[in-house]
């Protein structure tokens, strides 16, 4: 049932130290890249700052970034919400398998996905070569906004899919049953009862898509679309003075702040709690005559986002081996990727829990500010975040520079919103009275969190940890700049090969990255106990 703001505030009290102190530490860590950008941006004074901000080229980059983020986010939601519902609430054949496959495009690095798109649909791509005997001399242009948006939608919709599916699995179907008992059909019930309860999860995933789109470099670079991330990268590479790049990054932070304000107004303030101590398993909705179209929809999305890119990687691999390229299975890089990603996922899940509890159980300006600060690092390109940590490490913590610890810290700062969003959505479905009852029996706040809150929110916590794990597996700029000497991951192996145009050599680690990432996807997110 939905709880009003007034009722919720009556339940809320001053947050205990075990909640606000860790949340405050997390917020201070998020301020490090912002402090670096402010210091760099003001190096040359206010005049240069405003000249850069008001430059026509800068404003064009701002407009391009907003348009791209809006298109990608809208399309990702339109794809992911039906996919989540089909795999969680219907009798879709093989729905668990489809759920795993639909989430896997998230593990494909954007630079690999972008190159696959160019090599397949580009002016001299494989598709044009296949159609040339039929008289097709040139395919429609894919560079610029159309190609960048298409590629980013395919590799970001799993953010919305995972958060929405986790929310669907945690919803008590009692309200839906009540709606149907009053004579309302499946579709009216979905739009008037189910969808409003999913809004926090959908908005949380959409926010991740928007911020990922703003920060992504691989796709916009390969498809030649001038967004903030590409402009920042070109400034860092082409100019000795890093001040203009820092100013652009600071503008990106300001744009992120605007998006967060919109997100806060969009997700609504209602809380949807379970009506009983345990969530009942809903009866699958029969698809009937829509079963074939549903299978076609799932198959089309999975083919575009996973099967075709993986097939092209297999083609590169076979072509390389047949031409004498040695098959290198980089097990050491795979172990490095798995270990550091697991550490980042665990650390992010732990850091996200107090932030989410503070935002959901103790709403207010301070808690809202703490939650929104966690999104600063996610909106920044990896190179900016890495340089910020290099700056602080070299000047204030030289003992931590180029260690696994600072690398994991970079991952947590960068991807923490993924864990916060999923955990927050799960907490919104838990009745506060359950925790209050435990406290009235004399349990400490820490004990309540460990034995009541965390177990009840475990679906969201695991979903957030899985998101962090998967995105850490493919993270590149922070790994290149912050990793210890000799530390190699699957992502860096792929990048080193593709940067030298050795695509056959890049195929093996890229395929291994997808295969390795499929295992935790199954155990952390998709695996469900039949009751």
N, C-alpha and C positions, 0 to 999 in steps of 0.2 A: 504494500500500500504506500501511497505517496505521503511524505511528511512535509508540512509547510515549514517555511523559514522560522516562523514564530515558535512553533513547537520544537524545532531543532535547536534554536538558541536556548530555550529553557533547559534542554538536556545538557547543553554545552557548559563547561566550566573552564577554569584556567588550566591550560595544558600542563601536564606534569613535566618535570625536568627530563625524564627519560625520553620524552617526545620532542620538546622544543630545543634542547641542547644539541642533539645530533642533527636536527633539521637546520639549526643555525650554522653549525660547522659545514654542512653541505652547501648552504647558501654562500658562505664566505669563500669556499673553494670555487664556486661558480663565478665569483667576481674577479678572479685572477685574469682571465683573458680580457675582460672589460677594462680593468685597470691598465693593462698593457696597451690596449688600443687608445685609451685616453692619453697616456703618456706619449705615445708615438704620434698621435694626430696633432698634438699641440706643440710639437718640436719646433715648427717653423712659424708659430704664431697664429692668431685668429684670422688674419687677412688671407693667408693661403688656405686656411681651413674653409672659409666661406666661398672663396673663389672655386675651390674644388667641388664643393657641394652644389653650387649654383651653375656649374658649367653645363652647357647643353648636352655634351656627351654623357655626363654623369646622370642627368635627368632622363636621358633616353635609356640608359642601362636600368635605372629604377623602374621605368614603365615596362620595359621588357621582362624584368624579373617578376613584377606583379602579375602581368598577363600570363606568363608561363605557370606560376604557382596556382593561379585561379583555375586555369584549364586542367592542369594535372590533378589537382585536388578534387575538383568536381567529377572528373572522369573516374578517378580511383574509387570514390564513394559509390558511384553508379555501378561499378563492376563488383566491388567487394561486398556490399550489403546483400545483394541477391545470392552471391556465392556462399556467404556465411550462413544465410538462412537455409539454402538448399542442403548444405553439408551438416547442419546441426538440427534441423527441425522437420525434415521431410523423409520420405522413403526412397530417396534417390539411390539407385543401385551403386554399390561401392563408395558410399559417401565418405567413409574414413580415408580411403585411398585418394579420393578427389581432394579431401581436406589437406592431406600431406602435399600432394602435387601443386595445389593452388597456392600454398605458402612458400614453396621452394624458389620461385623467381627472386625472392628477397635475397638469396645468397649469391646471386650472379653479380659480380662487380659491374658498376655502371660503365666503366671504360671497356670491359669485354662486351657487354650488351650493346653499347654504342657502335663498336666496330662490327659486331655481327649484323647490325641493322644496315650499316654502310656497305659492308661487303655483300649483303644479300639484295638490298633494294636500291643501292647507289647507282650512279650513271653507268658504271661498268661492272655492276654486281652480277652475281650468279643468276638472279632471276632474269635480268635483261639478256644475259647470254643464252639462257634457255628459250626465251621468247623471240630472239633475233631471227631464227629461221622462219618464224611466222610473220615477219615484217614489222615487228616492234623495234624501232630504232632507239627510242628513248623513253624511259619511265618518268612519271611525274617527279618533280624535285622534292627530295626529302630533307634537304638541308634547311636550317633555320627553325622557325617555330614549329611547323608540323612534325618534323622528324624528332626534335628534342622532346616535344610533348608526348608523342607516341611512345618513345623509348622509356621515358620516365614513368608514364602510367603503368607500363607492363612490369616495371621493376619496383614500384612503390605501393601498388594497391594492396599487397599483403599486410602492410601496416594496419589498414582499416579492417581487412579480413580477419586478422588474428585478434584484435581487440574486440571486434563485434562478435566473433564466434565465441570468445571466452565469456562475453556478457550473456549471449544467448544460452550457453550451457549453464550459467549460474542463475538465470531467471526462474522464479517460481511460476509455473503455468496457471496458478489459481485464477488470476485475473482474466486470462484468456478463456479458461473454461467457463467462468461466470459470464463473459461477454457472449460466448456461443450459446450458453443456456438461455440467454435472453432473445435468441433468434438471429443474432448477427452472424454473417458468413465469415469465411476464413480471411478474405481480403479486408473487409471493414475492421475485423478484429486486429489484423496485423497493423493497419495504418493508425487506428485509434487507440490501441492498447499496447501492442508489442513495440512498435517503432518509438513511441515516446520514452519507453523504458531503456531503449538502446541508445538514445541520443547522447548521453555522456561518453559512451564507448566509441560511437561513430565520430564524434567531434574530437576525441582524444587521438584516434587514428588519423583523422583528416589533418589535424595539427602537425603530426609527425610527417605526413606526406608533404605538406606545404613547406615546412622548414627544411626537410631533406632536399626538396626541389631547389630552394634558394641556395643551399650550400653545395650542391653537387657540381663537380667540375668535369668529370669524365664525359658525360653525354653532351653537355653544351659545348665542350671543346671540340669533340669529334664532329658534331653536327653544326658547328660554326654559328652558334647563337650567343649573342652578347648579353649575358646576364651578369649579376654581381660577382659570382664565383670566378667566371672566366676573366672578367676585367681585373679582379684582385690578383689572380695568378699572373696575368700578363704584366701587371705593374711590378710585382715582386721579381719577375724574371728579367724584365727589360730595363728597369731603372735601379740605380744604386740607392737612391733615396726611397725609403719605404714609407714615408709619410703619406703620399697620396693613396697607397694601398691600405694603410691603416684607417684613413678617413673613409674610404669606400666600405671597409669592414664595419666601421662604426655606424655608417648609414644602414648597413644590413642589420645591425643590432636594433636600430631605431625602427626599421620595418618589422622586425620580429616583435617588438613591443606593441606595435599597432595590431599585428595579427593576434597576439595574445589577448589584447583587449576585446577584439572581435570574438575570439574563441570563448572568453569568459561570458560574454553576453549571449552567445549562441547555444552553449551547452545547457543552459537553464539551471534552475536552483532546486528543482524537486529531487527528493531522494526516494529511491524505490527499494523497499526492504522486503525480505522474505516474510511470508505470513506464518511460517513454521520454522522449527529448528533445523530441518533438513529440506533441501530442495528436491521436490518430486521430479522424477524423470517424465518429461512430456511425451505424449503419444505422437509418433511421427505423422506429419500431415501427408495424406496420399496425394500424389501428383496427378494420377489418372492420365488423361490425354496429354498433359504437359510434361510427361516423363521424357519423351524423345527430345523436345526442344530444350529441356533442362540439361540433358546429357550433351547436346550439341553446344550449348552455351559454355558449360564447364570445359568440354573438350577444346573449343576454340580458344578460350582464354589460356588454358594450360599449354596448348600447342604454341601459341605466340610467345608466351612468357618463359616457357621451359623447354619443350621438346625441340623446337626449331633452333634456339641457341645451343642446346646440348648436341643436337644433330650436327650442327656446323662445327662444333668443337671436335666431335668424333671424326668428321671429315678431315679436319686439319691434322688430327692425330694419325689417322690412317695414311694420309698423303705424306706426312713426314716420315713415318716408319718405312713406307714403300720406297722413299727416295734416299734411304740410308741414315735418317736422323735417329740417333739412339733413343730408346724409350727410357726416360728418367722418371722413376717413381720417387718423388721427393718426400720420403717418410719423415725425415727430420723436420722439414718445414711444416708438414702436416701436424706433427706432435707439438711444435712450437705454437702453431695457430690454435689448436684445441686447448692447450694448457693456458695460454694467456687469455683466450676468449672466455674460458670457464672462470678464471679469476675475475675478469671484468664483469661477467654476468652475476656472479655471487656478490661482488662488492656493490654493484649497481642496485641489486635487489635489496640488500641491507640498507643502502643509503636512501632508497626510494620509500621504504616503509614509513619512517618517521615523518617524511615530508608529506606523504599522502594522508597519513593519520591527522596531521596538523591541519591540512587543507579541508578534509572532510568532516572531522569531528569537532574542530574548533575554528569555524569559518570567521574571517575578519580581514581587515586590511593587512595586518602583519603576516598572517598565514598565507594570504593570497600573494603577497609580494615574495615570500620565500618560495612558494610553488613556481611562480613565474620566472624567478631567477634561474631555476634549473634548466630553462629552455635557452639561455644565452649561448652556452657552448654548442648546443645542437645546431643552431642557425649559422654558425661560423664555418667557413671552409676548413678542412683539416689542417691545411698549411698554416692558417692564421692561429689556430689553437696550438699547434705544435711550436710555432715561433714564440708564442706567449709563454709556454712552459719552458722553452729553451732560455728565454730571457730571465725568468724567475729562478730557474735552476742554476744558471751560470752565475747570477748575482747574489742569490740568497740561500741556495741549497746545493752547492757544488758536489756534495757527497751523494746527491740523488740523481745527478745528471747522467743520462744514458744508462739507467738501470731499469729493470723490469718494473719496479715500483712506480716510477714516474710515467712509464708507458701505460700501465694499468690505470693510473690516475687520469691520464689523457683520455683513455677510452670511457671512463666513468663520466667525466665532465661532458664529453661529446655525446654520449648515448643515454645519459640518465633519464631524459624525458620519456624514453620508450618504457622504462620500468615504472616511472611515476604515473604515466597515463593509464597503463593497464592495472596497476595496483589501486589507483583512485577509483576506477570504474568498478572494481570488485568490492571496495569498501562501501560504495554507495548502495550496494544491495544487501548489506548486513544491518540488521536492526541494532541500534545503539543500546537498547534495553538488555540485550544479551551480555554486553560488556559491563553495563551498570549493575546487573545482578551479580556478576562475579566480584566486582569491587565492593558491593554491599556485604559480601561474605568474607571480606577481609583480605582479598588478594591484592597484591601490589600492582601498580600500573604496568611494570615490566612483565610480571607474571600473566596479567590479562592479555597483553600483546602477544606473548609467546604461546599461550595455551588456548586463547579464544580468537583474537583478531587475526593473527597470521594463519592459523589452520582454516578459518572460514574464508579467508581471501586468497587461499593458495592457488586457485585457478588463475587469478589475475597476476599474482606474484610470479608464477611459473611462466605465464605468457610474456610478461615483461622481461624476465631473465632470458627467455628464448630469443626475444627480439634483440637484446643487447648482444647475446652470444653470436647470433647470425650476422649482425652488422659489424661486429668486431672482427669476425673471420675475414671480411673483405676490406677492412679499413686499410688505406694505403699511406696518405701523406704523413700522418702522425707516426706510423710505424717506421717509415723511412728516416724521419728526423730524430726520433726519440729512442729507438730500439738500441739495446747494447750491441757492441761490436761483434759481428759474426752471427747476429740473430736474424734468421730468415723465416718468413712465413709463406704460406701458399699465395697470399696476395702479392707479396713482393716478388715471388718467383714468377708469377704471371706477368707482373708489370715489367720486370727486367727483360723478359723474353719479348713481350709485345712492343716495348719501347725501341727495340732493335729490329723490329719487323720479323722476328722468329715466331710466327704464329703457330707453326707445328710444334715447336718446343713449349709454347705456352699452353697447348691443349691439355697435356697430361695434368699439370697442377690445377688448371681450371676445372677439369672434370672431377678431380679428386676433391677439390673444394666443395663442389655440389654434393658429392656422395657423402663426404664426412659430415656436412651440415644437415643432411637428411636424417641422420641418426638422432641427434638431440631434438630435432623438430618433432619426431615421432614420440619420444619419451617425455619431453617437457610440455608439449602442447596438445598433440593429437590423441595420444593414448587415453582411452576411456574405459572404465570398468562397466561391463554390462551388468545390469541389475535385474 
